[in-house]
Amino acid sequence: MEKAVNILGIETSCDETAAAVVRNGTEVLANVVSSQIELHQKYGGVVPEIASRAHIEKIYPIVDQAIKQSGLNNADIDAVAIANQPGLTVALVVGITAAKTLALVWEKPLIAINHIHAHLQSAMMETTDLQLPAVALVVSGGHTSLYECENVIEPKLLGATIDDAAGEAFDKVATILNLPYPGGPSIEKAAKDGNPAAIDFPRTMLGHDSLDFSFSGIKTAVLYHCCGQDMKGRNRVDKMTQKEIADIAASFQAAVIDVLVKKTEMAADRFGAKTILLGGGVGANTLLRQELEKMTKQSGRKMLIAPKKYCTDNAVMVASLGFHKYKAGLFADMTLEAKATIDN
């Protein structure tokens, strides 16, 4: 029987400090996440310096908790996988430093993980029947990207946001509507009581053949709808009824999801995808999941969606992808650095 491979994954790319132990890429032995949402809520977004300090305080206790939760000891860990890109540099550095230290002290291989690629892995890790090629949509706070996946570890970027990512647009529109941070869950909750056809917000497609995304226009459209183009109606939102807020939230959400689904379908048609994957924080949105499933069912494709517990940043996806890179012998060395932007 082939020896089991236990990977310790570490994730500190933004505002979650996370560690997980995953066996053979699929069996989750431990999953520990410390969220910083309460620290950043009053600022309406993530403050890098606050995030970094919180990571420094939490990283080693979180790793220790994950090891204990797994029932293993340090000697049972075969490699340390760390998300080194993309993300907040000051946050990434904390995780990378911890991962390097553990790998050095334990004499284990170090594996570098692209955080966005890991979100794709979160959609694939629980299936035993992965049909490739696949087109994958990653929708998060900082990234909205489409990939073509011919294998697990080398996705090819097809298109990405040229300005605001979908998650950023949700956060900014929530701020306009005086809804709590993070914006994704707040908009979704408000939209449940609204009419998605109440306001015809723009759907920016960026040309007939483009697989890139742009959500700055719809954010601005919501702002002008609420405050007027001269911004003289800044206080109008304070006087809106709950129904008006709900209609704006529902109409905004519908427009964003319409673009995401249409672009994904375009990519799947163009590249003959057998499977469509969905991952990332905005991938937890119920309407997005429903509309993508409806589209894939109509086209006869298979849909794989990351479980909601793995949509937001976590280390399970890092460790799971780390297993595949371990099997392929793709290791990093002690010169590994943080990268704020994505290689591809």
Secondary structure as UniProt FT lines:
FT   STRAND          6..11
FT   STRAND          16..23
FT   TURN            24..26
FT   STRAND          27..35
FT   HELIX           37..40
FT   HELIX           41..43
FT   HELIX           48..70
FT   HELIX           74..76
FT   STRAND          79..85
FT   HELIX           89..106
FT   STRAND          110..114
FT   HELIX           115..124
FT   TURN            125..126
FT   STRAND          134..139
FT   STRAND          144..149
FT   STRAND          156..161
FT   HELIX           166..176
FT   TURN            177..178
FT   HELIX           183..191
FT   TURN            192..193
FT   TURN            196..197
FT   TURN            208..209
FT   HELIX           216..227
FT   TURN            229..230
FT   TURN            232..235
FT   HELIX           236..239
FT   HELIX           242..271
FT   STRAND          275..279
FT   HELIX           281..284
FT   HELIX           286..299
FT   STRAND          302..305
FT   HELIX           308..310
FT   HELIX           316..327
FT   TURN            328..329
FT   TURN            334..335
//
